[in-house]
Amino acid sequence: MIKELMHDPIFLAGKSEVATKEDLQVAQDLLDTLMAHRDSCVGMAANMIGVRKRIIAFLDESGRAPTYTVMLNPEIINKDGAYDTEESCLSLLGGPRPCKRYKSIKVKYHTLELQTRIKTYTGWTAQIIQHEVDHCDGVLI
């Protein structure tokens, strides 16, 4: 179900809790909401739809064809190649804000089937994931 976007910076600055199998509907709602905003958004975290759970959904361009991916409890366990950039966010008013990102990241996460995975991402997809993990950690760009 498509949810309304959260714009309250105090809520968004709160850290998200671990996601469990009881949160799979939240994951689906997050993906539905991202798809509804795909013309202007490439990633979302659950707190952006008002739920403080460690769930992200994003456009994954790391494979042969772009697909949408959902991660439960993503954790960046390695990063390399720092660079400065600017990003915008659907949840925050105003234009792009400066931030530091990494060209390559290794992420440990759970799939929707609650299986643990570790995968390395680079480039644009890595940048999107970093932005959404920041949301889970209560970091506002």
C-alpha positions, 0 to 999 in steps of 0.5 A, a space after each residue: 500500500 502506498 503510504 504518505 511521506 514523513 517530513 518531520 525532521 525530529 521523527 526522521 532523526 530517530 534511529 530505526 529498530 531491527 526489522 523482523 518477519 512481522 515487518 514484511 508488510 512494512 517492506 512491501 508498503 515501502 516498495 509500493 511507495 517508492 514505486 509510486 515516486 519512481 519519477 523523482 526518487 531512487 531509494 527510501 527508508 521505512 522511516 520516510 513512511 513513518 515506521 522506524 524499522 531498519 528497512 530500505 528499498 532502492 533502485 539497484 543498477 548493479 546487475 544486468 538490468 535495473 531492479 528494485 531491491 529491499 533490504 532488512 537490517 542493512 549494515 555497511 561493513 566496509 567502505 572504500 574510496 571516499 568522495 564529496 557529493 551533494 544529495 537531495 531527499 524527498 523527506 526534506 525541504 530545500 535543495 541538495 546538501 553536501 555529504 561524504 560518500 564512498 565509491 565501494 561498500 560492502 553491505 550485510 543485510 537480510 532478504 525478504 526471506 530473512 536470509 543473511 547476505 553480504 554483497 559489494 556495491 559500487 557507484 550510483 547504487 552504493 551511493 543510494 544505499 548509503 543515503 538510505 542507511 543514513 536514514 536508518 541511523 537517524 542521519 539527515 542529509 
